[in-house]
Amino acid sequence: MDTLKIHFKNWFLLLMVIAPIYTVFGQDSKVVLAESKLAVNGTSNVHDWTIEAKAMSGKASVTLDAGDLKAIKSLDFSVEVEQLKSGKSGMDKNTFKALKSTSHKNISFKLVKVVKITTISDNNYTVETQGDLTIAGVTKRINQSFTTKLIGKKMVFTGKQKIDMTLYGVEPPKALMGTIKTGKDVTVDFKVTYN
């Protein structure tokens, strides 16, 4: 009987040590294209415009503890330049040329550092990060904030980012012999699901 008590006590202590380890685990995910949307919004001297990404990809690796987001270990995201579509072929060609799509096929973001994760409510978080954004072959370190919502095994990242395209060597496209001029700043509006 004493031996049984000793064994039970040892198993209980082992369980107390191991249990917390099993509540923390990593989750690796990929972009779900059908549930993701990214739009680039800009201005011109005539009217505002929008281009939507028809193809994108990416991976994320996070640490969850009892269903709570504790860390983002890695995060990358990429958009194919020639899959940015406005619905107007002339505008698309000017966009591809400005973004140097023949030599630089993708626009990409790669997480460098998570600055802060703040819990808003159950399964909802605000995440402040720094990452490398590459456009037209030029890479710049940016501050990127977004919200993250956990839905089962899915993570939905939502946010906006204003970008001065001239910092990446991108000359704002012109049309109709320069009579239509686009602004140098664009705003990227995204809602991207990883699963």
N, CA, C and O of each residue as an XYZ file, in Angstrom:
780
protein
N       0.827     -1.204      0.000
C       0.000      0.000      0.000
C       0.869      1.264      0.000
O       0.571      2.227     -0.706
N       1.966      1.252      0.813
C       2.874      2.399      0.839
C       3.530      2.601     -0.518
O       3.728      3.735     -0.956
N       3.864      1.501     -1.181
C       4.479      1.582     -2.509
C       3.513      2.233     -3.484
O       3.915      3.059     -4.304
N       2.221      1.859     -3.397
C       1.201      2.436     -4.280
C       1.089      3.943     -4.044
O       0.958      4.708     -5.000
N       1.141      4.379     -2.774
C       1.070      5.806     -2.468
C       2.266      6.551     -3.047
O       2.119      7.651     -3.579
N       3.449      5.952     -2.944
C       4.667      6.576     -3.469
C       4.569      6.725     -4.982
O       4.889      7.775     -5.539
N       4.107      5.624     -5.657
C       3.961      5.677     -7.118
C       2.956      6.744     -7.524
O       3.192      7.487     -8.476
N       1.823      6.826     -6.800
C       0.795      7.828     -7.114
C       1.361      9.243     -6.946
O       1.129     10.125     -7.773
N       2.106      9.434     -5.855
C       2.691     10.749     -5.599
C       3.675     11.124     -6.700
O       3.686     12.267     -7.157
N       4.505     10.170     -7.131
C       5.477     10.427     -8.198
C       4.783     10.769     -9.515
O       5.201     11.679    -10.231
N       3.713     10.026     -9.826
C       2.963     10.303    -11.056
C       2.289     11.669    -10.995
O       2.240     12.382    -11.997
N       1.776     12.034     -9.837
C       1.134     13.329     -9.668
C       2.146     14.457     -9.865
O       1.857     15.437    -10.551
N       3.339     14.320     -9.261
C       4.380     15.335     -9.428
C       4.818     15.443    -10.884
O       5.019     16.543    -11.397
N       4.965     14.305    -11.543
C       5.346     14.293    -12.960
C       4.286     14.993    -13.799
O       4.621     15.761    -14.702
N       3.020     14.740    -13.516
C       1.917     15.369    -14.250
C       1.942     16.886    -14.052
O       1.708     17.638    -14.998
N       2.224     17.338    -12.827
C       2.264     18.770    -12.542
C       3.395     19.460    -13.308
O       3.273     20.619    -13.703
N       4.492     18.735    -13.512
C       5.632     19.301    -14.246
C       5.363     19.321    -15.746
O       5.688     20.295    -16.426
N       4.764     18.239    -16.265
C       4.564     18.094    -17.710
C       3.362     18.880    -18.216
O       3.396     19.389    -19.336
N       2.308     18.992    -17.427
C       1.061     19.626    -17.894
C       1.268     20.998    -18.516
O       0.750     21.247    -19.604
N       2.010     21.907    -17.868
C       2.181     23.227    -18.478
C       2.893     23.177    -19.823
O       2.639     24.007    -20.695
N       3.804     22.183    -19.995
C       4.529     22.055    -21.256
C       3.571     21.744    -22.393
O       3.742     22.252    -23.501
N       2.582     20.932    -22.139
C       1.661     20.510    -23.186
C       0.623     21.563    -23.529
O      -0.029     21.457    -24.568
N       0.447     22.581    -22.687
C      -0.529     23.625    -23.026
C       0.065     24.641    -23.996
O      -0.671     25.340    -24.691
N       1.390     24.723    -24.044
C       2.052     25.634    -24.969
C       2.482     24.849    -26.196
O       3.229     23.878    -26.081
N       2.016     25.259    -27.372
C       2.416     24.555    -28.582
C       2.474     25.509    -29.754
O       1.864     26.578    -29.749
N       3.216     25.098    -30.746
C       3.355     25.911    -31.947
C       2.335     25.516    -32.986
O       1.904     24.365    -33.063
N       1.960     26.492    -33.780
C       1.030     26.228    -34.878
C       1.601     26.850    -36.142
O       1.859     28.053    -36.183
N       1.801     26.038    -37.172
C       2.282     26.516    -38.459
C       1.106     26.603    -39.419
O       0.292     25.684    -39.497
N       1.018     27.713    -40.149
C      -0.132     27.958    -41.008
C       0.303     28.534    -42.344
O       1.399     29.076    -42.483
N      -0.590     28.402    -43.330
C      -0.376     28.982    -44.651
C      -1.571     29.848    -45.017
O      -2.667     29.669    -44.487
N      -1.348     30.795    -45.936
C      -2.417     31.690    -46.384
C      -3.520     30.909    -47.085
O      -3.253     30.050    -47.926
N      -4.769     31.220    -46.726
C      -5.944     30.657    -47.403
C      -6.420     31.727    -48.386
O      -7.047     32.708    -47.988
N      -6.120     31.534    -49.668
C      -6.411     32.551    -50.681
C      -7.897     32.875    -50.755
O      -8.274     34.040    -50.876
N      -8.742     31.850    -50.683
C     -10.195     32.059    -50.820
C     -10.781     32.906    -49.695
O     -11.862     33.475    -49.844
N     -10.071     32.991    -48.568
C     -10.571     33.745    -47.418
C      -9.728     34.985    -47.125
O      -9.787     35.547    -46.032
N      -8.944     35.401    -48.116
C      -8.049     36.542    -47.931
C      -8.315     37.622    -48.968
O      -8.742     37.341    -50.088
N      -8.057     38.856    -48.574
C      -8.259     39.983    -49.481
C      -7.223     41.052    -49.194
O      -6.950     41.381    -48.039
N      -6.645     41.593    -50.271
C      -5.708     42.688    -50.139
C      -5.998     43.693    -51.245
O      -6.076     43.329    -52.418
N      -6.158     44.952    -50.868
C      -6.430     46.008    -51.836
C      -5.421     47.128    -51.654
O      -5.065     47.491    -50.532
N      -4.963     47.672    -52.785
C      -4.081     48.836    -52.776
C      -4.915     50.024    -53.233
O      -5.438     50.029    -54.348
N      -5.039     51.024    -52.379
C      -5.853     52.203    -52.681
C      -4.949     53.408    -52.895
O      -4.037     53.674    -52.112
N      -5.229     54.133    -53.981
C      -4.409     55.292    -54.298
C      -5.235     56.444    -54.826
O      -6.460     56.366    -54.917
N      -4.546     57.506    -55.170
C      -5.205     58.717    -55.673
C      -4.583     59.141    -56.997
O      -3.491     58.700    -57.356
N      -5.283     59.988    -57.705
C      -4.729     60.648    -58.886
C      -5.345     62.034    -58.976
O      -6.204     62.391    -58.169
N      -4.907     62.817    -59.958
C      -5.466     64.157    -60.122
C      -6.857     64.124    -60.748
O      -7.500     65.161    -60.912
N      -7.322     62.898    -61.100
C      -8.653     62.746    -61.697
C      -9.615     62.034    -60.748
O     -10.723     62.512    -60.504
N      -9.184     60.882    -60.210
C     -10.058     60.097    -59.319
C      -9.225     59.129    -58.490
O      -8.082     58.825    -58.831
N      -9.809     58.653    -57.405
C      -9.160     57.623    -56.598
C      -9.243     56.291    -57.328
O     -10.085     56.115    -58.209
N      -8.375     55.358    -56.968
C      -8.354     54.062    -57.640
C      -8.026     52.946    -56.641
O      -7.483     53.183    -55.562
N      -8.377     51.724    -57.046
C      -8.125     50.530    -56.217
C      -7.624     49.392    -57.100
O      -8.134     49.163    -58.197
N      -6.624     48.694    -56.600
C      -6.124     47.481    -57.254
C      -6.226     46.358    -56.227
O      -5.867     46.544    -55.064
N      -6.711     45.204    -56.647
C      -6.848     44.065    -55.731
C      -5.882     42.947    -56.102
O      -5.614     42.706    -57.279
N      -5.362     42.269    -55.079
C      -4.460     41.138    -55.286
C      -5.276     39.880    -55.556
O      -6.129     39.497    -54.755
N      -5.006     39.246    -56.683
C      -5.703     38.019    -57.049
C      -4.914     36.771    -56.668
O      -5.444     35.661    -56.715
N      -3.658     36.950    -56.293
C      -2.828     35.817    -55.859
C      -1.891     36.278    -54.761
O      -1.249     37.321    -54.881
N      -1.813     35.511    -53.702
C      -0.935     35.818    -52.577
C      -0.589     34.525    -51.851
O      -1.286     33.519    -51.980
N       0.490     34.568    -51.092
C       0.906     33.378    -50.342
C       1.647     33.821    -49.088
O       2.003     34.991    -48.946
N       1.874     32.888    -48.192
C       2.604     33.212    -46.980
C       2.524     32.104    -45.955
O       1.727     31.174    -46.082
N       3.361     32.213    -44.935
C       3.396     31.241    -43.845
C       3.493     31.981    -42.519
O       4.041     33.081    -42.440
N       2.953     31.360    -41.486
C       3.038     31.919    -40.140
C       3.269     30.796    -39.146
O       2.750     29.692    -39.306
N       4.047     31.086    -38.128
C       4.276     30.139    -37.041
C       4.071     30.886    -35.732
O       4.757     31.869    -35.451
N       3.124     30.411    -34.935
C       2.777     31.100    -33.689
C       2.843     30.139    -32.507
O       2.842     28.919    -32.673
N       2.900     30.713    -31.323
C       2.839     29.936    -30.087
C       1.531     30.252    -29.384
O       1.223     31.411    -29.106
N       0.763     29.202    -29.100
C      -0.492     29.340    -28.375
C      -0.365     28.684    -27.013
O       0.280     27.645    -26.870
N      -0.981     29.292    -26.019
C      -1.003     28.721    -24.673
C      -2.454     28.682    -24.223
O      -3.059     29.722    -23.964
N      -3.007     27.488    -24.132
C      -4.412     27.295    -23.759
C      -5.336     28.129    -24.656
O      -6.327     28.696    -24.196
N      -4.990     28.188    -25.939
C      -5.814     28.903    -26.905
C      -5.525     30.383    -27.026
O      -6.127     31.063    -27.858
N      -4.598     30.907    -26.197
C      -4.235     32.322    -26.263
C      -2.972     32.505    -27.096
O      -2.049     31.693    -27.033
N      -2.945     33.582    -27.876
C      -1.767     33.909    -28.675
C      -0.683     34.477    -27.769
O      -0.870     35.523    -27.147
N       0.449     33.786    -27.698
C       1.543     34.221    -26.832
C       2.726     34.773    -27.619
O       3.442     35.650    -27.135
N       2.933     34.262    -28.833
C       4.081     34.726    -29.625
C       3.850     34.422    -31.100
O       3.168     33.462    -31.459
N       4.437     35.265    -31.942
C       4.489     34.990    -33.381
C       5.959     34.759    -33.693
O       6.761     35.693    -33.670
N       6.310     33.508    -33.984
C       7.710     33.152    -34.198
C       8.193     33.551    -35.586
O       9.341     33.959    -35.762
N       7.303     33.429    -36.573
C       7.662     33.851    -37.926
C       6.393     34.197    -38.685
O       5.320     33.659    -38.409
N       6.531     35.106    -39.648
C       5.397     35.528    -40.467
C       5.944     36.096    -41.761
O       6.758     37.019    -41.750
N       5.492     35.538    -42.878
C       5.854     36.135    -44.151
C       4.646     36.137    -45.068
O       3.727     35.329    -44.933
N       4.678     37.068    -46.000
C       3.543     37.274    -46.887
C       4.065     37.798    -48.220
O       4.983     38.618    -48.261
N       3.467     37.315    -49.312
C       3.938     37.709    -50.634
C       2.769     37.855    -51.603
O       1.822     37.070    -51.575
N       2.851     38.878    -52.465
C       1.847     39.124    -53.497
C       2.553     39.133    -54.849
O       3.593     39.773    -55.003
N       1.994     38.428    -55.824
C       2.537     38.458    -57.183
C       2.153     39.787    -57.825
O       0.971     40.125    -57.896
N       3.144     40.539    -58.291
C       2.897     41.864    -58.856
C       1.891     41.796    -60.004
O       0.971     42.611    -60.069
N       2.059     40.832    -60.907
C       1.197     40.775    -62.089
C      -0.165     40.135    -61.802
O      -0.953     39.881    -62.713
N      -0.422     39.881    -60.507
C      -1.763     39.458    -60.079
C      -2.462     40.584    -59.321
O      -3.479     40.364    -58.664
N      -1.903     41.794    -59.421
C      -2.579     42.987    -58.908
C      -3.444     43.522    -60.038
O      -2.924     43.956    -61.066
N      -4.750     43.494    -59.859
C      -5.668     43.816    -60.956
C      -6.619     44.955    -60.575
O      -7.183     44.985    -59.481
N      -6.776     45.888    -61.516
C      -7.675     47.023    -61.313
C      -8.971     46.874    -62.097
O      -9.945     47.582    -61.839
N      -8.980     45.942    -63.066
C     -10.122     45.819    -63.964
C      -9.939     46.638    -65.232
O     -10.791     46.631    -66.120
N      -8.797     47.355    -65.304
C      -8.478     48.152    -66.493
C      -7.082     47.762    -66.960
O      -6.096     48.003    -66.264
N      -7.006     47.159    -68.141
C      -5.734     46.608    -68.610
C      -4.652     47.667    -68.765
O      -3.487     47.401    -68.466
N      -5.017     48.877    -69.230
C      -4.036     49.943    -69.388
C      -3.414     50.338    -68.067
O      -2.202     50.534    -67.978
N      -4.241     50.455    -67.041
C      -3.751     50.808    -65.702
C      -2.880     49.690    -65.147
O      -1.853     49.947    -64.519
N      -3.296     48.443    -65.381
C      -2.514     47.309    -64.898
C      -1.119     47.298    -65.521
O      -0.132     47.066    -64.823
N      -1.029     47.546    -66.824
C       0.274     47.560    -67.503
C       1.166     48.650    -66.932
O       2.359     48.431    -66.719
N       0.591     49.828    -66.680
C       1.373     50.917    -66.085
C       1.845     50.560    -64.678
O       2.957     50.904    -64.278
N       0.986     49.865    -63.933
C       1.347     49.431    -62.576
C       2.495     48.432    -62.618
O       3.458     48.553    -61.861
N       2.389     47.433    -63.515
C       3.441     46.415    -63.617
C       4.780     47.054    -63.998
O       5.828     46.681    -63.470
N       4.732     48.018    -64.919
C       5.949     48.706    -65.348
C       6.558     49.493    -64.194
O       7.766     49.434    -63.967
N       5.716     50.233    -63.461
C       6.201     51.035    -62.333
C       6.823     50.153    -61.252
O       7.802     50.541    -60.614
N       6.250     48.966    -61.049
C       6.741     48.043    -60.015
C       7.841     47.112    -60.522
O       8.313     46.242    -59.790
N       8.250     47.304    -61.793
C       9.359     46.530    -62.386
C       9.110     45.034    -62.299
O       9.968     44.268    -61.861
N       7.906     44.628    -62.730
C       7.475     43.235    -62.563
C       8.295     42.231    -63.367
O       8.339     41.054    -63.010
N       8.945     42.671    -64.447
C       9.743     41.720    -65.227
C      10.965     41.229    -64.445
O      11.390     40.084    -64.604
N      11.526     42.096    -63.602
C      12.708     41.691    -62.822
C      12.396     41.411    -61.349
O      13.171     40.746    -60.661
N      11.255     41.923    -60.870
C      10.883     41.715    -59.462
C       9.435     41.242    -59.414
O       8.500     42.042    -59.420
N       9.276     39.942    -59.368
C       7.955     39.311    -59.529
C       7.013     39.514    -58.348
O       5.794     39.502    -58.515
N       7.578     39.703    -57.150
C       6.747     39.731    -55.942
C       6.990     40.954    -55.076
O       8.069     41.546    -55.082
N       5.954     41.312    -54.333
C       6.060     42.255    -53.219
C       5.950     41.401    -51.960
O       5.043     40.574    -51.857
N       6.848     41.585    -51.012
C       6.840     40.686    -49.849
C       7.082     41.421    -48.536
O       7.711     42.478    -48.487
N       6.553     40.815    -47.476
C       6.769     41.285    -46.112
C       7.290     40.111    -45.301
O       6.747     39.009    -45.371
N       8.351     40.350    -44.526
C       8.907     39.305    -43.658
C       9.073     39.878    -42.252
O       9.742     40.892    -42.054
N       8.458     39.216    -41.291
C       8.538     39.643    -39.894
C       9.981     39.600    -39.400
O      10.695     38.622    -39.621
N      10.398     40.671    -38.730
C      11.714     40.726    -38.101
C      11.571     40.615    -36.588
O      12.347     39.926    -35.926
N      10.554     41.314    -36.045
C      10.425     41.364    -34.585
C       8.984     41.689    -34.184
O       8.333     42.534    -34.798
N       8.509     41.017    -33.164
C       7.226     41.368    -32.551
C       7.524     42.305    -31.396
O       8.232     41.945    -30.455
N       6.976     43.516    -31.474
C       7.210     44.521    -30.432
C       6.273     44.298    -29.252
O       6.683     44.382    -28.094
N       4.988     44.008    -29.563
C       4.010     43.870    -28.485
C       2.770     43.136    -28.976
O       2.314     43.360    -30.098
N       2.226     42.265    -28.143
C       0.931     41.621    -28.383
C       0.001     42.022    -27.248
O       0.302     41.782    -26.079
N      -1.127     42.632    -27.591
C      -2.089     43.087    -26.592
C      -3.412     42.364    -26.791
O      -3.944     42.326    -27.900
N      -3.942     41.789    -25.715
C      -5.241     41.119    -25.787
C      -6.346     42.166    -25.752
O      -6.407     42.988    -24.838
N      -7.230     42.127    -26.768
C      -8.380     43.037    -26.827
C      -9.577     42.384    -26.147
O     -10.252     42.997    -25.320
N      -9.825     41.131    -26.512
C     -10.901     40.328    -25.927
C     -10.567     38.876    -26.227
O      -9.497     38.591    -26.765
N     -11.464     37.948    -25.889
C     -11.200     36.535    -26.160
C     -10.881     36.329    -27.629
O     -11.673     36.676    -28.505
N      -9.707     35.758    -27.892
C      -9.263     35.400    -29.256
C      -9.038     36.596    -30.180
O      -8.928     36.419    -31.393
N      -8.968     37.811    -29.629
C      -8.719     39.003    -30.425
C      -7.523     39.765    -29.853
O      -7.455     40.016    -28.649
N      -6.584     40.128    -30.723
C      -5.337     40.736    -30.276
C      -4.926     41.879    -31.203
O      -5.266     41.893    -32.386
N      -4.197     42.823    -30.647
C      -3.501     43.823    -31.447
C      -2.021     43.458    -31.408
O      -1.462     43.207    -30.340
N      -1.394     43.430    -32.582
C       0.009     43.034    -32.666
C       0.810     44.164    -33.311
O       0.466     44.643    -34.392
N       1.870     44.578    -32.643
C       2.779     45.595    -33.183
C       4.080     44.902    -33.575
O       4.689     44.198    -32.769
N       4.496     45.112    -34.822
C       5.676     44.410    -35.328
C       6.607     45.348    -36.079
O       6.267     46.490    -36.388
N       7.790     44.825    -36.359
C       8.698     45.414    -37.335
C       9.004     44.332    -38.352
O       9.160     43.160    -38.009
N       9.087     44.743    -39.604
C       9.360     43.761    -40.642
C       9.993     44.398    -41.857
O      10.030     45.622    -41.982
N      10.490     43.564    -42.751
C      11.112     44.034    -43.983
C      10.105     43.942    -45.123
O       9.614     42.861    -45.450
N       9.805     45.091    -45.720
C       8.906     45.163    -46.869
C       9.750     45.377    -48.110
O      10.547     46.312    -48.180
N       9.566     44.491    -49.102
C      10.329     44.576    -50.346
C       9.389     44.877    -51.500
O       8.450     44.128    -51.770
N       9.659     45.990    -52.176
C       8.879     46.416    -53.335
C       9.862     46.785    -54.445
O      10.800     47.549    -54.220
N       9.644     46.238    -55.645
C      10.491     46.546    -56.810
C      11.972     46.323    -56.515
O      12.831     47.044    -57.021
N      12.258     45.323    -55.697
C      13.639     44.978    -55.387
C      14.282     45.794    -54.283
O      15.442     45.563    -53.943
N      13.548     46.750    -53.715
C      14.072     47.587    -52.632
C      13.424     47.166    -51.317
O      12.203     47.038    -51.228
N      14.254     46.952    -50.301
C      13.761     46.504    -48.994
C      13.919     47.600    -47.952
O      14.988     48.196    -47.820
N      12.840     47.860    -47.212
C      12.853     48.846    -46.138
C      12.252     48.217    -44.878
O      11.318     47.419    -44.961
N      12.788     48.578    -43.721
C      12.249     48.146    -42.430
C      11.067     49.048    -42.080
O      11.200     50.272    -42.062
N       9.911     48.442    -41.802
C       8.724     49.229    -41.466
C       8.126     48.771    -40.139
O       8.369     47.653    -39.685
N       7.347     49.650    -39.531
C       6.515     49.291    -38.378
C       5.153     48.901    -38.917
O       4.538     49.669    -39.657
N       4.674     47.720    -38.560
C       3.386     47.239    -39.058
C       2.541     46.779    -37.875
O       2.944     45.891    -37.123
N       1.369     47.389    -37.715
C       0.426     46.963    -36.677
C      -0.779     46.332    -37.336
O      -1.205     46.758    -38.410
N      -1.328     45.318    -36.696
C      -2.521     44.665    -37.223
C      -3.278     43.992    -36.089
O      -2.739     43.792    -35.000
N      -4.522     43.647    -36.353
C      -5.289     42.864    -35.384
C      -5.249     41.404    -35.809
O      -5.171     41.091    -36.997
N      -5.301     40.533    -34.839
C      -5.309     39.094    -35.099
C      -6.492     38.477    -34.376
O      -6.704     38.712    -33.187
N      -7.260     37.684    -35.111
C      -8.405     36.977    -34.525
C      -8.183     35.482    -34.706
O      -7.921     35.021    -35.817
N      -8.286     34.729    -33.629
C      -8.171     33.273    -33.693
C      -9.561     32.671    -33.818
O     -10.441     32.923    -32.994
N      -9.744     31.870    -34.866
C     -11.018     31.174    -35.082
C     -10.694     29.699    -35.303
O     -10.365     29.292    -36.417
N     -10.786     28.906    -34.249
C     -10.392     27.500    -34.360
C      -8.909     27.417    -34.685
O      -8.078     27.930    -33.936
N      -8.573     26.767    -35.807
C      -7.176     26.653    -36.230
C      -6.768     27.776    -37.174
O      -5.643     27.800    -37.673
N      -7.685     28.704    -37.415
C      -7.403     29.801    -38.332
C      -6.992     31.060    -37.575
O      -7.404     31.292    -36.438
N      -6.161     31.870    -38.249
C      -5.768     33.181    -37.737
C      -6.081     34.199    -38.824
O      -5.681     34.019    -39.974
N      -6.786     35.260    -38.475
C      -7.132     36.301    -39.436
C      -6.382     37.573    -39.054
O      -6.597     38.130    -37.978
N      -5.500     38.028    -39.942
C      -4.717     39.242    -39.741
C      -5.372     40.376    -40.533
O      -5.580     40.247    -41.739
N      -5.695     41.473    -39.869
C      -6.360     42.604    -40.517
C      -5.603     43.891    -40.204
O      -5.209     44.131    -39.063
N      -5.404     44.719    -41.239
C      -4.712     45.971    -40.993
C      -4.606     46.850    -42.216
O      -5.093     46.505    -43.293
N      -3.960     47.994    -42.038
C      -3.699     48.948    -43.122
C      -2.267     49.432    -43.003
O      -1.693     49.467    -41.915
N      -1.702     49.806    -44.142
C      -0.351     50.346    -44.139
C      -0.220     51.396    -45.236
O      -0.439     51.114    -46.414
N       0.140     52.609    -44.830
C       0.389     53.665    -45.811
C       1.838     53.566    -46.274
O       2.749     53.416    -45.459
N       2.047     53.651    -47.593
C       3.378     53.482    -48.159
C       3.670     54.613    -49.139
O       2.870     54.895    -50.032
N       4.812     55.253    -48.967
C       5.320     56.217    -49.942
C       6.117     55.413    -50.958
O       7.224     54.961    -50.666
N       5.554     55.232    -52.158
C       6.166     54.358    -53.157
C       7.506     54.892    -53.664
O       8.340     54.118    -54.135
N       7.720     56.206    -53.573
C       8.992     56.758    -54.058
C      10.169     56.306    -53.200
O      11.308     56.305    -53.667
N       9.906     55.917    -51.937
C      10.980     55.396    -51.081
C      11.510     54.062    -51.594
O      12.606     53.639    -51.227
N      10.733     53.406    -52.440
C      11.129     52.120    -53.020
C      11.557     52.278    -54.486
O      11.666     51.300    -55.225
N      11.793     53.511    -54.877
C      12.233     53.762    -56.243
C      11.145     53.597    -57.281
O      11.430     53.427    -58.466
N       9.882     53.649    -56.834
C       8.751     53.479    -57.747
C       8.221     54.858    -58.130
O       7.760     55.618    -57.279
N       8.294     55.165    -59.414
C       7.760     56.438    -59.908
C       6.262     56.297    -60.101
O       5.819     55.369    -60.779
N       5.469     57.187    -59.526
C       4.014     57.087    -59.664
C       3.613     57.022    -61.140
O       4.023     57.876    -61.927
N       2.813     56.015    -61.526
C       2.421     55.860    -62.926
C       1.647     57.057    -63.464
O       0.935     57.743    -62.731
N       1.808     57.292    -64.774
C       1.068     58.342    -65.472
C       0.327     57.706    -66.637
O       0.687     56.628    -67.108
N      -0.713     58.390    -67.091
C      -1.480     57.899    -68.234
C      -1.886     59.074    -69.117
O      -1.809     60.235    -68.713
N      -2.315     58.749    -70.315
C      -2.762     59.753    -71.291
C      -1.740     60.877    -71.434
O      -2.035     62.060    -71.261
N      -0.501     60.434    -71.765
C       0.611     61.361    -72.016
C       0.858     62.302    -70.840
O       1.186     63.475    -71.021
N       0.697     61.771    -69.650
C       1.016     62.523    -68.441
C      -0.090     63.398    -67.907
O       0.101     64.100    -66.914
N      -1.259     63.369    -68.553
C      -2.355     64.215    -68.061
C      -3.000     63.637    -66.810
O      -3.573     64.370    -66.005
N      -2.904     62.314    -66.647
C      -3.391     61.668    -65.416
C      -2.167     61.253    -64.603
O      -1.337     60.478    -65.077
N      -2.058     61.764    -63.393
C      -0.917     61.474    -62.536
C      -1.400     60.892    -61.211
O      -2.297     61.430    -60.563
N      -0.790     59.797    -60.835
C      -1.164     59.183    -59.558
C      -0.326     59.765    -58.430
O       0.784     60.251    -58.653
N      -0.870     59.711    -57.214
C      -0.142     60.187    -56.044
C       0.958     59.214    -55.651
O       0.914     58.039    -56.014
N       1.945     59.704    -54.907
C       3.073     58.851    -54.521
C       2.730     57.918    -53.369
O       3.408     56.909    -53.177
N       1.684     58.234    -52.591
C       1.308     57.405    -51.442
C       0.168     56.461    -51.795
O      -0.781     56.841    -52.480
N       0.274     55.231    -51.320
C      -0.828     54.277    -51.440
C      -1.122     53.723    -50.053
O      -0.271     53.776    -49.165
N      -2.316     53.198    -49.869
C      -2.682     52.538    -48.615
C      -3.048     51.096    -48.913
O      -3.947     50.825    -49.710
N      -2.352     50.180    -48.274
C      -2.630     48.752    -48.435
C      -3.591     48.346    -47.326
O      -3.305     48.514    -46.140
N      -4.738     47.809    -47.735
C      -5.790     47.381    -46.809
C      -5.910     45.867    -46.925
O      -6.235     45.355    -47.996
N      -5.650     45.139    -45.829
C      -5.620     43.673    -45.944
C      -6.413     42.965    -44.851
O      -6.552     43.448    -43.727
N      -6.914     41.820    -45.227
C      -7.535     40.870    -44.302
C      -7.121     39.498    -44.797
O      -7.700     38.967    -45.745
N      -6.109     38.924    -44.147
C      -5.485     37.699    -44.638
C      -5.659     36.583    -43.614
O      -5.344     36.739    -42.434
N      -6.172     35.448    -44.102
C      -6.413     34.286    -43.245
C      -5.318     33.247    -43.426
O      -4.988     32.863    -44.548
N      -4.761     32.800    -42.310
C      -3.795     31.702    -42.294
C      -4.443     30.503    -41.639
O      -5.161     30.647    -40.649
N      -4.198     29.320    -42.180
C      -4.769     28.085    -41.606
C      -3.741     26.972    -41.658
O      -4.020     25.853    -41.226
